[in-house]
Structures are given as C-alpha cells and as structure tokens.
C-alpha cells in the first residue's frame, strides 16, 4: 500500500481557529490524511477547549506529531506532559480534550436507508471514567462540533456516523447507541464500517459485487493472473493439500504453509508480511483474501472448475475477476509460465570451526560458509554492535560431514539422479527416508565441545536457539520464507538432547515443502547446504514482529513494522487477530504513522517506554537497507526484512 501525503508548513493556533482561512480547510483539501484499514482516508484530530462553551476541532499532521498528546504539547504549544494530557481527557469533570479519528467517506459514501453518510468519527479509548449518560452527552456534543467544523468548509458535506466500540471493555461503546441515535446521528461499530466500505453496492461500483459478472470483494496482496482448478481447502485439511501448479487454492482459514499452486485465496484476513504473502510474491502468483461472504452459488459455479482469476489494483480499488475457461486456453497460459532457474551460492567447506561473530574473521561470515540467516545476523552484529546480542554459527562443513558419516549423502545422490521418474508419493517417501537416516547420525565431538564452550561463556542459565541457515533462503531471487526448521535447548541439557535438535535442523533441508519450493525455482538440490545460527532465545517474549523497508511512491524506502503481543504470530495470524502496524514514511522520519492497533494489546503505540526501542529498530532498518541495497541490481524493487 503506497500513500502519498503532501507535507504542509506548520500552522499557528490562531489560524487553526479560523476555519475559512485559505490553507486551513484541512477537511476540504484532504491535508494530512493517511490510509487506515487498507482503504479508508483518515485524519487524527481532537476536540479542544471542551471545558468552554464552544469546542474547537483540530486535524493534525501525523508525520510531524506522533500522537494526540504530542500535538497538544507541541502543536498547540501547551507544554503538557503525556500524563497530564491523559488526565484532561479521561475524566468528564476535568475534560479539556477529546482525541478522535475522522474518517473521510466522500469517495465511498455509506448508505443507511435513504441517507448517505460521507464522514465518521471515532473517539480514541483513553480508559474513560464516564458513566453512560456523560459519555452519551459528550459524544453527541462531539458529533455536533465536528459537523459544524466540516460545514464551514463544505456546506453540503453530508451526514456523519458515530463509531462506537463493540466491546463493553472499551468506551464509548454500544451502550450509548440509542441516545446518540435519538439525537439524530447514525451509529456503527468500527468493524461494521470497515466491512461496509469494502462492500460497495453495484450502483456505486458497477460489477463489484455481482457474481454474474464474475467479481468478488477482496483485499489484494499480490497482483497477477492465475489459471487453474479452484480447490476449496476446508478447515483442518490444510496439511493434506499437495503441490500442483494447476490448482488455485481457496482456504477457509490461514494455513501455516501453502504448497506450490497457481494462486492463493483465503476467506480469512492475511497480513502483508505473512509467510504466505512473501512466498506468493517470490513465486509471482496471485494472493488475496475475500472480505465478504461468498455468494451462495459461488462454489456451485466455480469449485473444482477450470478458471482464470485476475487480481488488479486500479484507481484505488482492489478488483478480482473470475471466469471459467477452456482447457486449451489454460494449457496455453501454463506453457507461458516458464520454469524458473535460480542459481544459489556454492557452499564453501573450507571453514571447519564455529564462526564467532565478535572475534572471528569476517571474511568467512558469509552465505557460502554459514548460510544467509547467520551471515545476516553477523552483519547486524558488526554494524549495530550496541544493539545486537552475541551470535555464532556452525558452518556448512559439519552438515556435510554428518550426512556423509551416516550414509544420508548416498540416499540424496540416488534420489536426485532419478527424481524425474518419481511420483509425488515416491518423492515424499524418498525424502522421509533421507530425514530418517540423518536422525541416526552421531555428531562430531568438536560440535559439542565448541557449543558447550560458547554456552558456558555467553548463555549460562539461558535458552539457546539453533536456527536453520542455508544457502537457499533470504536471497534476492529466492526468499524461502518458512521452509526450514529451527530448534532450541536450555543450557545444561544432555548431549543426546542437543544432538537430536541439531539433526532435526539438518534434516529439515529435505522436508517436502523445502524440496518442492526449490524445485519450483529450478535450484540445484545437490548444491544446498545447512548451517546453524546460534543466538540467545527469549521464551517469555513481550512481543514479536517483522520490520521491512518497502519502496515509497517516489522510489525511496519506507519502514513498516508489524508486531503482535506475546507469542501470537505476525507471519501466520490465527482467527481475527490483528497486529499492530506502524510505518515511517522515510528512513529518517521523526514520527511514525499508526495504521492499525493490535487487537490484543498495544506494543509501540501509546507506550512511551518503548520509544527508544522503536527508534533503534528504525535506525537498524535504515542502516541495513543502505548496506544491502548496494549489492543488488534494480535495488528500488527490493526491501529489507528484519
């Protein structure tokens, strides 16, 4: 999602009060807008002077001011600390400010009955102490203030909607719906608003919801065209699906892993940084999730039928079309989707001891010796030593020594020589035999000796991660997201436990999903190698996430940070879990924009104690992006994933 926001000059408080002054018509001119929930133009703002007879509405630049409290402190020049600001928000008897989000619905007006609504207001939850009546009274007053503010700029702007929380744990919620509606204002929950803006009527967007015209309401994550048999994957059957490039898979829920397919659709929301979407982008196949209920006759018309699906973003809209096609047309399409050919770095087996990132030679801390994951961690350690924990790597040499000692190398050689003649079931059995043989191996004594020395010096009493690190992942042409297995152990574990964990990492090089993905990209399997990155594990994590640099509309990098509370997955979310998403429009932006809050618990948003951490992450992204961008052709098409 690319957002172009024109940076405006600072505006003094006096002019903010003069709504009809040229340049101050923020609503009319759409200044300071950002996009929330993938689609809705939004402003952050607040109603000030609440303790006076006439409240004043301000919409502010989220690039310049980090949040409501920051705007009050610096934009309104009050000098209030955040704790002071909260006290002037939460309590009805002290209230001076009401923080709001204003949604611009002019390009996607919401209809309720015969009335059309062109804007909506949501009050940010600050743990209010109001009772139902005071909250109802203040929300009605807020709606009137926003309505007056908008009408000074656009007299016929239309009606507004009051957005109420669906949960009783948040305020203002649906308990005040009746009172707000009696005052003449329509109400919705935020979920209802999002669903409504994504379900435009046929008259508003011709053909968008008409099954007869072959269209579906979707959020497109990867554009393109897919041709294949549409297969519905029901809940619980995700692991049973086999790879087949002539299939388009429609999942009822988000799978952990998607086999090779011509396209991916899901009935549950995805995140842009999920393993599924990263794989789709790498494969060049479509990926989208359906945002409304399937039409009642959809499966009757299309399930197990040969179809052509086109996913395209056009004019700010996500458009997916589906049509049945003849087998001859499908064969022509498949023939044009030529087989890929990715060349991976040749493994270097000359390094025969563990790599110590702090004290070891940097010349061997590269993809050819220790794999991409370990070499990238080494890069982080050297470029940002004050922020990076100690790290080590087991080089490729020990992987090859292990498979040779147990005879797995011969199984691999025999399999690869004849794999073209194998059925899918035979390939699966051959790979299973390779993994079973690796599990019988005994590790070289040098592995235990070096690992125990590292643990004694750096990780005493801690848990250690053994992370798969290959020469066939995290490459410019092949990301390999989620293909291999990582393990962990507590320092002091018996050698038998540690050996089993390391062998499981080695064996994961020959998982079916890994083999099929490499095969799809034309990678030479006899050149693949497994190293292991060693670093500290954090069993009781506060949050987990990913940070990426993505190109802006002008080609410059932006920083997107997706996080989720605790151990809940960002890359493979379950159910209706929504991660926290923030982004910096430039690598050196002073403030970030909040695109969405976690459905579980805030991480960086409204958490000043973690501001230093998010600044570190911003600097890390900026520095690593600049370093890696030098090494790829067409660097504007690439980003960094941390």
TIKOLMAR-310229 format. One record per residue (C-alpha): x, y, z; residue in one letter. Coordinates in steps of 0.05 Angstrom, whole numbers, plus 32768, in hexadecimal, padded with zeros to 4 digits. Example, Ala and Ser with C-alpha at 12.3 -4.5 7.8 and 13.67 -1.06 7.14 Angstrom:
80F67FA6809CA
81117FEB808FS
***
This chain:
800080008000X
801F80427FEAX
800880838009X
801B80C77FEEX
801380FD8022X
802781458013X
804E8164804CX
802F81A68060X
805081E18084X
804481E980CFX
8004820E80E1X
7FFD823B811DX
7FC38232814EX
7FA38274813BX
7F9A825F80F3X
7F80821A8108X
7F45823C8128X
7F34826080E7X
7F16822780BFX
7F0782508081X
7F4E826B807AX
7F6E8254803AX
7F9D82198047X
7F7982058087X
7F4181DE8065X
7F60819C8079X
7F228173806EX
7F128193802BX
7F59818E8010X
7F67814A8030X
7FA781618050X
7FCB81338082X
7FA280F6806EX
7FBD80AF8074X
7F9C806D8062X
7F83803E8098X
7F687FF88093X
7F847FF3804DX
7F5080218030X
7F33805A8059X
7F5180A08054X
7F5A80B6809DX
7F6F80F080C8X
7F8780F2810FX
7F6A812C8134X
7F4B81448175X
7F1681718190X
7F3681A581BEX
7F1A81D981EEX
7EE881A58205X
7EE081CA8247X
7EC982088223X
7E8782188201X
7EA1820A81BBX
7ED081D081ACX
7F0481D88175X
7F15819F8145X
7F5D8196812EX
7F77816480FAX
7FC2815D80FBX
7FFE814480D3X
800F80FE80EBX
8053810380CBX
8064813E80F7X
8040812B8137X
804580E48151X
800180E28173X
7FC9810A8193X
7FF1811B81D1X
802E812F81A8X
8003815E817EX
7FE5817E81BDX
802A818881DAX
804E81A3819DX
801981B48169X
7FED81DA819AX
802B81EF81C1X
800E81DC8205X
804D81B8821DX
80228182823EX
80438140824FX
801F81028236X
800880F0827CX
7FEA81368285X
7FC881318241X
7FA880EF8253X
7F8A810D8293X
7F6A81438269X
7F4B810F823BX
7F3480D58268X
7F0880F8829CX
7EC7811C8289X
7ECF815082C0X
7F15816282AAX
7F0E8158825FX
7F30818A8231X
7F3F815C81F5X
7F1E812281D0X
7F4E80FC81A2X
7F2C80E58162X
7F3580C3811FX
7F0E80E280E6X
7EFF80B580ABX
7EF580D48066X
7EBE80AD8042X
7EB380DD8008X
7ED080AC7FD5X
7EAA80717FF3X
7E6B808D8013X
7E46805E8042X
7DFB80568038X
7DCB80488070X
7D8480478055X
7D7D80848028X
7DB380AC804CX
7DFA80B18033X
7E3380BC8064X
7E7580DC804FX
7E9D80DD8090X
7EA380B880D2X
7EC280C68116X
7EE180968148X
7EF880AB818DX
7F3B808E81A2X
7F34806381E1X
7F5A8082821BX
7F3A80588253X
7F04808B825FX
7EE3809182A4X
7EA180AA8287X
7E5F808A8298X
7E308079825FX
7E0B80BB8260X
7E4880E88261X
7E6980C18229X
7E2980C58200X
7E238110820CX
7E6C811D81F9X
7E6980F281BAX
7E2B811781A1X
7E4E815981AFX
7E8C813F818AX
7E63812C814DX
7E448171814BX
7E8981928151X
7EA681688118X
7E69817480EDX
7E7081C080F7X
7EBA81BB80E7X
7EAE819680A6X
7E7481C28090X
7E9E82018096X
7EC981E3805EX
7E9681BC8036X
7E4F81D38045X
7E2F81968025X
7E618163803CX
7E2C81328053X
7E1D810D8093X
7E4D80EB80C3X
7E4F80A980E8X
7E62809F8131X
7E9180638137X
7E87803D8178X
7EB080048196X
7E907FC08191X
7EB17FA881D2X
7E967FBD8216X
7EDF7FC1822DX
7EE980008202X
7EC980448203X
7EA1806181E2X
7E7C802181D1X
7E38800881BAX
7E17801781FDX
7E0E806081E5X
7DF5804D819FX
7DAC805B81ADX
7DBA80A081CBX
7DE880B58192X
7DB5809F815EX
7D7E80C48183X
7DA88103817AX
7DA680F7812FX
7DE880D58121X
7DF180908101X
7E1F805F8125X
7E4B80248111X
7E837FFC812FX
7EC88002810FX
7EC27FBB80F4X
7E807FCC80D3X
7E9E800A80B3X
7ED97FE38097X
7EAC7FAD807CX
7E7D7FE0805EX
7EB38007803AX
7ECC7FC6801CX
7E877FB08005X
7E747FE67FD4X
7E317FDF7FB1X
7E2C7FCF7F67X
7E1080147F59X
7E4B80357F7BX
7E8180097F5CX
7E657FE67F20X
7E707F9C7F20X
7E977F9A7F61X
7E697F6A7F86X
7E447F4A7F4DX
7E557F007F49X
7E367EFD7F04X
7E6D7F2D7EEDX
7EA17F017F10X
7EBB7F317F45X
7EC97F2A7F8FX
7ED87F5C7FC7X
7F217F517FDAX
7F5F7F6E7FF8X
7F967F607FC5X
7FDB7F547FE1X
7FFD7F3D7FA1X
7FE37F4F7F5CX
7FE37F247F1EX
7FBD7EEE7EF9X
7FB27EA67F0EX
7F977E6D7EE5X
7F857E2A7F04X
7F517DFF7F26X
7F337E247F60X
7F3A7DF77F9EX
7F177E067FE0X
7F437DF4801BX
7F177DEB8058X
7F2C7DF880A0X
7F587DC080B9X
7F6C7DA88074X
7FA57DDA8068X
7FDD7DA78073X
7FBD7D758043X
7FC37DA18005X
7FF77D8B7FD2X
801F7DB77FA4X
80027DC07F5FX
800F7DFD7F34X
7FCD7DF17F10X
7FA57E007F50X
7F8C7E417F6DX
7F827E387FB8X
7F497E587FDFX
7F557E50802AX
7F1F7E57805EX
7F547E6B8091X
7F9C7E82808EX
7FCB7E468084X
80117E4480A2X
802C7E30805FX
80137E318017X
802C7DFC7FE6X
803D7E0E7F9EX
7FFE7E297F7CX
7FEB7E597F44X
7FC87E887F75X
7FB27E927FBDX
7F707EAC7FD9X
7F5B7EAB8021X
7F197EB98044X
7F3D7ED38081X
7F677F138084X
7FB17F108077X
7FE97F3F8087X
80177F5B8051X
80547F3E8074X
803A7EF7807EX
80627EBC8067X
802B7EAE8035X
802F7EF28014X
807B7EF28013X
80797EAF7FEFX
80447EC87FBFX
806E7F057FADX
80AC7EDA7FA4X
80867EA87F79X
80637EDE7F51X
801E7EC27F5FX
7FDF7EE67F74X
7FCB7EED7FBDX
7F8D7F0D7FD9X
7F5A7F058011X
7F0F7F0A8007X
7EF17F418033X
7EA87F2D802EX
7E7F7EED8032X
7E837EC37FF3X
7E437EC77FC9X
7E177E8B7FD6X
7E227E6E7F90X
7E6D7E7D7F8CX
7E877E387F9BX
7E517E187F70X
7E6A7E417F35X
7EB57E3E7F40X
7ECD7E087F70X
7EF87DD47F4CX
7EED7DF97F0BX
7F247E137EDDX
7F247E5F7EE8X
7F4C7E9D7ED9X
7F537ECF7F13X
7F6F7F157F0AX
7F847F3F7F45X
7F917F887F38X
7F967FC97F5FX
7F7780017F36X
7F6280477F47X
7F6A803A7F91X
7F3E7FFB7F8DX
7F4F7FB27F95X
7F2E7F8C7F5CX
7F2B7F407F55X
7F077F217F1AX
7EFA7ED77F0EX
7EE37EB37ED0X
7EE07E6B7EB7X
7F0E7E5A7E7EX
7F1B7E207E4FX
7F547DEF7E5BX
7F767E047E1AX
7F7A7E4C7E32X
7F947E347E75X
7FCA7E0A7E55X
7FE27E477E2DX
7FE57E707E6DX
800C7E3A7E93X
803E7E337E59X
804E7E7D7E5EX
805C7E777EA9X
80A27E5E7E9AX
80CB7E377ECDX
80F67E637EF9X
81417E5B7F02X
81627E777F40X
81AD7E6D7F4BX
81C17E697F95X
82057E777FB3X
82337E397FB1X
82417E207FF8X
82887E2B8012X
829F7DF1803EX
82E47E0D804EX
82CB7E2B8090X
82D07DF480C4X
82C37E188106X
828A7E408123X
82847E89810EX
82887EBA8148X
826A7EFB812EX
828E7F278161X
82D47F0B815CX
82D47EE1811DX
82E97EF480D7X
82B37F1A80B1X
82CB7EFC8070X
82AA7EB98081X
826A7ED7809EX
82477ED2805BX
82107EAB8038X
82407E798019X
825C7E63805CX
82257E6B8090X
81E57E7A8069X
81BB7EB8805FX
81997EBC80A3X
81DB7EB780CAX
82007EE6809BX
81C97F1A80A1X
81CB7F1580EDX
82177F1F80EAX
820B7F5D80C0X
81DB7F7880F4X
820D7F69812BX
82467F8E8108X
821D7FCA80F1X
81F47FD18131X
821D7FB18168X
81FE7FD881A1X
81B97FBD8190X
81C97F75817AX
81D37F3A81A9X
82107F0C819EX
82087EDA8166X
822B7E9E814AX
82247E6D8110X
82307E248100X
824D7E2480B9X
82367DF8807FX
82727DCB8089X
82517DA780C4X
82107D9B809EX
82347D778065X
82617D518096X
82227D3980BAX
81FB7D21807DX
82397CFE8062X
82467CDA80A3X
81FF7CBE80A7X
81F77CAE805EX
81C07CE18050X
81EB7D008019X
81E47CC07FF0X
81997CC07FF8X
81977D087FE1X
81C37CF97FA5X
81997CBE7F8FX
81587CE57F97X
816F7D227F71X
81897CF77F37X
81447CD97F2BX
81127D0A7F48X
80F47D1B7F05X
80D77CD57F02X
80B87CD97F48X
806F7CE57F57X
805D7D177F8DX
80527CDE7FBFX
80967CC07FADX
80B97D037FB6X
80997D0A7FFAX
80B07CC4800FX
80F77CD17FF6X
80FC7D12801CX
80E17CF0805BX
81177CBB8055X
814D7CF0804EX
81347D14808DX
81307CD280B3X
81787CC180A0X
81917D0580B8X
816D7CFA80FAX
819A7CBC8106X
81DB7CE580FFX
820C7CF48137X
82297D398139X
82737D478139X
82907D51817FX
82A97D958168X
82617DAE8162X
82517D9E81AAX
82937DBA81C4X
828C7DFD81A0X
82427E0381B0X
824D7DF581FAX
82867E2781FDX
82597E5D81DFX
821F7E4E820EX
824B7E50824BX
82687E948238X
822B7EB7821CX
81EA7E92822BX
81EE7E748271X
81A97E66828CX
81877E7C824BX
81647E5D8210X
81897E5A81CFX
816C7E5B8188X
81877E2E8151X
816E7E528113X
81707E3380CDX
819F7E5B80A0X
81A57E448057X
81C27E5C8016X
817C7E577FF8X
81537E8B801EX
81547ED78029X
81717EE17FE4X
815D7F187FB3X
813C7EE57F85X
81237EB37FBAX
810B7EC48000X
80FA7E7E8018X
80CD7E99804FX
80B87E638081X
80D87E28805CX
81077E0E8090X
81057DFC80DAX
81267E1E8115X
812D7E01815BX
81447E1481A1X
81607DF781E1X
816E7E0C8229X
81B77E12823CX
81C87DD48265X
819F7DA5823AX
81BD7D60822DX
81E57D5681EEX
81B17D2681D4X
817C7D5D81D6X
81A97D8F81B3X
81BD7D5C817EX
81747D4D816FX
81647D978167X
819E7DA48138X
818E7D67810EX
81457D7E8107X
815F7DC180ECX
818C7D9C80BBX
81547D6D80A5X
81257DA78097X
814D7DB68059X
81297D7A803CX
80E27D898051X
80B07D828018X
809D7DCB801BX
80E67DE08015X
80F57DB07FDDX
80B77DC57FB5X
80C57E0F7FBDX
810D7E087FA6X
80F87DDB7F6DX
80C47E0F7F56X
80FC7E427F52X
812B7E137F2DX
815E7E117F65X
81937DDA7F61X
81857DAF7F9EX
81CB7D927FA0X
81E67DD87FB0X
81B97DE67FECX
81DA7DE98030X
81C47DF38078X
81E97E1D80ACX
81CE7E3080F1X
81CA7E758111X
81D37E74815CX
81B67EAC8186X
81907EB881C7X
81477EA481C9X
81117ECC81EEX
80DA7E9C8207X
80B27ED2822AX
80AF7F0581F2X
80877F4581F9X
80797F4981AFX
80917F2E816CX
80917F4D8128X
80B17F5F80E6X
80CC7F9F80CAX
80D37FAC8080X
80EA7FE38053X
80BC7FEC8017X
80BF801D7FDDX
8096805D7FE2X
8072807A7FA7X
80B080A37F96X
80DD80657F9CX
80FB80777FDFX
80F680438017X
80C28045804EX
80C5801C808EX
808A7FF080A0X
80887FCE80E4X
80557F9780F3X
80537F7E813BX
80267F538166X
80227F4981B1X
80447F0D81D2X
804E7ECF81A8X
80127EDB8179X
802B7ED78132X
80337F118103X
80487EE780C8X
80107EB580D1X
7FD77ED580FAX
7F9C7EAC8110X
7F537EBF8110X
7F437F098113X
7F857F1C8134X
7F9D7F5F8119X
7FE57F748122X
7FFE7FBA8133X
80177FDC80F3X
803F801C80F4X
806A803A80BEX
809D807180B1X
80928094806EX
80DD80A08067X
8119807D8086X
812680BA80B1X
80DF80D080C0X
80D680F08104X
809380CE8112X
8071808F80FEX
802A808680E5X
7FFC80548107X
7FD8802B80D3X
7FB77FFA8103X
7FB87FE7814CX
7FC17FA08165X
7F7F7F7E8174X
7FA07F6181B2X
7FCE7F9481D2X
7FF47FD381BDX
803F7FCA81B2X
8060800B819AX
802080358192X
8010805E81D0X
804B803E81F4X
808080748201X
80AD80438226X
80BA801E81E4X
80C9805D81BBX
8115805281C0X
810B800B81A6X
80E380208169X
81178055815BX
814D801F815DX
81257FF5812DX
811C803180FEX
8167803E80FEX
81767FF580F3X
81477FF180B7X
816580308099X
81AC801A80A1X
81A47FD28089X
81787FE9804FX
81AE80188037X
81E47FE2803CX
81BE7FAA8019X
81A17FD77FE3X
81E77FE17FC8X
81ED7F987FB6X
81B07F8C7F8AX
819C7FA27F44X
815C7FCA7F3FX
81607FD87F8AX
812180027F88X
80FA7FC17F81X
81157FA37FC1X
810D7FAD800BX
812B7F92804BX
81077F64807BX
81207F6480C3X
***
